[in-house]
Amino acid sequence: MPESGDDRTAPEPEPASPAESLTASEPSTAASAGSAPRRPGALLRARVAAIVMAALLLLYLVFAIGYAVLLISIAQPITIALGVALIVLPLLGIWALAAELLFAVRADRLAARLETEGGMPSEPLPVLASGRVDPDAADAVFPRYREAVEQAPDDWRAWFRLGLVYDASGDRRRARWATRQAIRFSR
């Protein structure tokens, strides 16, 4: 194997695969983060899945409200309580679904905006056999993006990039938090 400074025998590097980018997160992946087009198939599948889930929740709500009215009409304290619960709990589900869909739409808009500005991270990262970005490689580039947020705490672009790094390293909770910060600062 040639030494790191010796490129005489090293083959030309091939372009990074879609899974090798820092933005190997759903729904948008890129060959060299921000330079390749989005995968329309994955995006379409995600949207269809969201629509199906919303339709199933709506169908459930219709049946639940029907049973709730029936239970409330019995006029016993326990059936009234169950009827009210059958109305309130599905409404909480609808609220949670709407919040998640709104988050996804806003995050997708920020990703598209950052991509058109040419500001997506461009470090191609190695992937595991599963096709996911190697978390150790993502962790290695993490300090750069964390410092960018520390230097510009009100910059949505820095927060969004930090969210991408968190996502690539497998920390979904912090990725969502950083993306929410980006959405907040982008307004």
BELZI-V722649 format. One record per backbone hydrogen bond with DSSP energy under -0.5 kcal/mol. CO is the residue of the C=O (numbers start at 1). NH is the residue of the N-H. Records with the same first field share a line. If there is no record, write none. Layout:
# BELZI-V722649
CO->NH, NH
This chain:
# BELZI-V722649
3->6
5->7
17->20
18->21
20->125
21->24
23->25
27->29
28->25
30->33
32->35
38->40
39->43
40->44
41->45
42->46
43->47
44->48
45->49
46->50
47->51
48->52
49->53
50->54
51->55
52->56
53->57
54->58
55->59
56->60
57->61
58->62
59->63
60->64
61->65
62->66
63->67
64->68
65->69
66->70
67->71
68->72
69->73
70->74
71->74, 75
72->75
76->80
77->81
78->82
79->83
80->84
81->85
82->86
83->87
84->87, 88
85->89
87->91
88->92
89->93
90->94
91->95
92->96
93->97
94->98
95->99
96->100
97->101
98->102
99->103
100->104
101->105
102->106
103->107
104->108
105->109
106->110
107->111
108->112
109->113
110->114
111->115
112->116
113->117
114->118, 119
115->118
122->124
123->22
126->134
128->131
132->128
134->138
135->139
136->140
137->141
138->141, 142
139->143
141->144, 145
142->145, 146
143->147
144->148
145->149
146->150
147->151
148->152
152->155
154->156
155->159
156->160
157->161
158->162
159->163
160->164
161->165
162->166
163->167
164->168
165->169
166->171
167->170
170->172
171->175
172->176
173->177
174->178
175->179
176->180
177->181
178->182
179->183
180->184
181->185
182->186
184->187
